[in-house]
Amino acid sequence: MRDNSLPTAIQIKRRPEIAYNAIPASLMEGVIVPGDAAYERVQSTYFRGGAPGIVFQVSNTQQIVDALAFARSHVHLPLGIRSGGHGIRGRSTNDGGIIIDLSQMNKIDILDESTRRIRIEPGARWIEVATTLAPRGWGLSSGDYGGVGVGGLATAGGIGWFARSHGLTIDRLRAVEMVLADGSVVRASDQENPDLFWAIRGAGSNFGVVASFEFQAFEVGNVGWAQLIFDASDIAGFLQKWGAIIESSPRDLTSFLIINPPRQGRPAIAFVMAVVNSDDQKTIRDRLQPIAEIAPLYDMQVVITPYASILSKAQGGDHDGQGEPASRSGSLEHITPEFANAAAQLIQSGVTYFFQIRSMGGAVSDVPVEATAFGSRSANFEVTAAGTSQERLNDAWDDLRRHFSGLYFSFDTDQRQERLQDAFPPKMLARLRELKSRYDPDNMFRDNFNIVPQVQKE
Ligand SMILES: Cc1cc2nc3c(=O)[nH]c(=O)nc-3n(C[C@H](O)[C@H](O)[C@H](O)COP(=O)(O)OP(=O)(O)OC[C@H]3O[C@@H](n4cnc5c(N)ncnc54)[C@H](O)[C@@H]3O)c2cc1C
């Protein structure tokens, strides 16, 4: 709809499919549209460039309800739900659609000191969570980067620095308040709407907009934080040795590995990062010594530090992602010689510029697979590769798929529907489809790893 009182340049940028004159009064304060001075700051995400037709910056649950009502009257347009904007799939921006931006909803409240119960709004960043909890000696496992938002990570899984000692982020979730596709506001927990609570822990982006999360933090002191750099000329050998050490280590060790391919005559380099969930020097040394002996070491730094300091290197502020990210994920039970050789070939092929393996197992595998909608409980590792071409990466990754038992959709940008079967075992996917038909029959929340309802309404 054209508003003739606006300068022509701004009118041209606005999208004719959007009824700008029907924006509810309750949302006027936080609305940002093409042509506004603030638009450039909100159009893109961390990894993906976008040009949405309208962005609603909401401040409370009622505004989420109102923004969803507006979205329901524009159901043909893409709908992005944005918390921290770090979604690697990048679906929290779009071209010409609607964005519900929850970044202003970022409060962190202590609900109960004795049970370490906290309420966190989706727009908070994990560095803010860690910093708030640190003075109490509490922690929550999140991810490796403090700038990531709570909303996207806590609805997908959360594979972080305490994965082996305390499980996934969703494993500490006790309740959510969320807005469903029909605009109703519900609480979900083990006691209230338990089906929804099950689904939100792994496939959350399909079921509604979470307005707040209630977590139970754990106690944590200072931790050992290590960064090691190796000559990884023998890439396959390095991967196998690292994998065997991690699997046989006590669960107070969680480690992530990045391998850079050989470049300009220099050998491949391995960057190993590790958290030892202990402040005892001997324990830290015992866990790290076998890792330090894997291959010739270029550099090693170990500090005993608060968890929050590990997350503190985080880009704040606005995002300026460009283009389309391309990455793939696979959940791996063990680093077998066959996988290690295939991975070494991929790393050397030039198809990927970023190759990472994260340790899981331990407390992640203690939780029965049917307890949440996270499909990869038995995997000891999560493997991620990023490339510049989705097509080339898919070709290479499809060859590796036989080694994997699942995938983590937060790290996978492949849009082919078969990825759903990779992420969710058959019974889990069937249950998710049934719940999707019940809670979102019109498939409003389709713009991120979409579980299509069993019977979609005409
Ligand atoms: C640098 C970097 C490091 C990362 N490290 C890790 C890591 O260590 N471990 C890990 O597990 N992941 C990691 N991730 C992946 C990250 O967890 C996901 O990309 C996550 O979706 C980001 O959350 P966000 O709120 O910042 O993203 P957004 O882009 O805001 O959201 C991503 C998607 O989540 C959904 N969503 C967001 N908010 C809500 C909500 N309130 N209710 C319902 N659905 C919602 C939407 O579908 C949206 O498209 C990393 C990502 C980056 C960019």
The ligand as an SDF file (V2000), in Angstrom:
LIG
                    3D

 53 58  0  0  0  0  0  0  0  0999 V2000
   29.6220  -17.4160   15.9180 C   0  0  0  0  0  0  0  0  0  0  0  0
   28.6180  -18.4930   16.2350 C   0  0  0  0  0  0  0  0  0  0  0  0
   28.9380  -19.4670   17.1880 C   0  0  0  0  0  0  0  0  0  0  0  0
   28.0180  -20.4720   17.4950 C   0  0  0  0  0  0  0  0  0  0  0  0
   28.3450  -21.3950   18.4470 N   0  0  0  0  0  0  0  0  0  0  0  0
   27.4360  -22.3380   18.8070 C   0  0  0  0  0  0  0  0  0  0  0  0
   27.7400  -23.2850   19.8210 C   0  0  0  0  0  0  0  0  0  0  0  0
   28.8290  -23.3080   20.3600 O   0  0  0  0  0  0  0  0  0  0  0  0
   26.7910  -24.2070   20.1320 N   0  0  0  0  0  0  0  0  0  0  0  0
   25.5580  -24.2290   19.5400 C   0  0  0  0  0  0  0  0  0  0  0  0
   24.7220  -25.0540   19.8900 O   0  0  0  0  0  0  0  0  0  0  0  0
   25.2510  -23.3310   18.5850 N   0  0  0  0  0  0  0  0  0  0  0  0
   26.1600  -22.4190   18.1920 C   0  0  0  0  0  0  0  0  0  0  0  0
   25.8620  -21.5330   17.2010 N   0  0  0  0  0  0  0  0  0  0  0  0
   24.5950  -21.6820   16.4900 C   0  0  0  0  0  0  0  0  0  0  0  0
   23.4980  -20.9400   17.2150 C   0  0  0  0  0  0  0  0  0  0  0  0
   23.1250  -21.6050   18.3670 O   0  0  0  0  0  0  0  0  0  0  0  0
   22.2640  -20.8680   16.3600 C   0  0  0  0  0  0  0  0  0  0  0  0
   22.6070  -20.3120   15.1290 O   0  0  0  0  0  0  0  0  0  0  0  0
   21.1470  -20.0860   17.0480 C   0  0  0  0  0  0  0  0  0  0  0  0
   19.9930  -20.2250   16.2810 O   0  0  0  0  0  0  0  0  0  0  0  0
   21.4710  -18.6280   17.2080 C   0  0  0  0  0  0  0  0  0  0  0  0
   20.5260  -18.0330   18.0430 O   0  0  0  0  0  0  0  0  0  0  0  0
   20.1460  -16.4910   17.8680 P   0  0  0  0  0  0  0  0  0  0  0  0
   18.9960  -16.2130   18.7530 O   0  0  0  0  0  0  0  0  0  0  0  0
   21.3670  -15.6590   18.0120 O   0  0  0  0  0  0  0  0  0  0  0  0
   19.7600  -16.4820   16.3350 O   0  0  0  0  0  0  0  0  0  0  0  0
   18.5500  -15.8780   15.4950 P   0  0  0  0  0  0  0  0  0  0  0  0
   19.1140  -15.6860   14.1360 O   0  0  0  0  0  0  0  0  0  0  0  0
   17.9350  -14.7180   16.1740 O   0  0  0  0  0  0  0  0  0  0  0  0
   17.5120  -17.0700   15.4690 O   0  0  0  0  0  0  0  0  0  0  0  0
   17.7800  -18.2330   14.7360 C   0  0  0  0  0  0  0  0  0  0  0  0
   16.4850  -19.0070   14.5490 C   0  0  0  0  0  0  0  0  0  0  0  0
   16.0260  -19.4820   15.8070 O   0  0  0  0  0  0  0  0  0  0  0  0
   14.6140  -19.3810   15.8940 C   0  0  0  0  0  0  0  0  0  0  0  0
   14.2970  -18.5200   17.0480 N   0  0  0  0  0  0  0  0  0  0  0  0
   15.0040  -17.4560   17.4710 C   0  0  0  0  0  0  0  0  0  0  0  0
   14.4280  -16.9450   18.5610 N   0  0  0  0  0  0  0  0  0  0  0  0
   13.3430  -17.6970   18.8300 C   0  0  0  0  0  0  0  0  0  0  0  0
   12.3390  -17.6430   19.8320 C   0  0  0  0  0  0  0  0  0  0  0  0
   12.3510  -16.7320   20.8010 N   0  0  0  0  0  0  0  0  0  0  0  0
   11.3360  -18.5700   19.8000 N   0  0  0  0  0  0  0  0  0  0  0  0
   11.3140  -19.5180   18.8250 C   0  0  0  0  0  0  0  0  0  0  0  0
   12.2460  -19.6100   17.8630 N   0  0  0  0  0  0  0  0  0  0  0  0
   13.2500  -18.7090   17.8610 C   0  0  0  0  0  0  0  0  0  0  0  0
   14.1160  -18.7950   14.5850 C   0  0  0  0  0  0  0  0  0  0  0  0
   13.6620  -19.8350   13.7590 O   0  0  0  0  0  0  0  0  0  0  0  0
   15.3590  -18.1640   13.9730 C   0  0  0  0  0  0  0  0  0  0  0  0
   15.3700  -18.2100   12.5740 O   0  0  0  0  0  0  0  0  0  0  0  0
   26.7560  -20.5100   16.8460 C   0  0  0  0  0  0  0  0  0  0  0  0
   26.4390  -19.5440   15.8930 C   0  0  0  0  0  0  0  0  0  0  0  0
   27.3630  -18.5420   15.5810 C   0  0  0  0  0  0  0  0  0  0  0  0
   27.0060  -17.5250   14.5500 C   0  0  0  0  0  0  0  0  0  0  0  0
  1  2  1  0
  2  3  1  0
  2 52  2  0
  3  4  2  0
  4  5  1  0
  4 50  1  0
  5  6  2  0
  6  7  1  0
  6 13  1  0
  7  8  2  0
  7  9  1  0
  9 10  1  0
 10 11  2  0
 10 12  1  0
 12 13  2  0
 13 14  1  0
 14 15  1  0
 14 50  1  0
 15 16  1  0
 16 17  1  0
 16 18  1  0
 18 19  1  0
 18 20  1  0
 20 21  1  0
 20 22  1  0
 22 23  1  0
 23 24  1  0
 24 25  2  0
 24 26  1  0
 24 27  1  0
 27 28  1  0
 28 29  2  0
 28 30  1  0
 28 31  1  0
 31 32  1  0
 32 33  1  0
 33 34  1  0
 33 48  1  0
 34 35  1  0
 35 36  1  0
 35 46  1  0
 36 37  1  0
 36 45  1  0
 37 38  2  0
 38 39  1  0
 39 40  1  0
 39 45  2  0
 40 41  1  0
 40 42  2  0
 42 43  1  0
 43 44  2  0
 44 45  1  0
 46 47  1  0
 46 48  1  0
 48 49  1  0
 50 51  2  0
 51 52  1  0
 52 53  1  0
M  END
$$$$
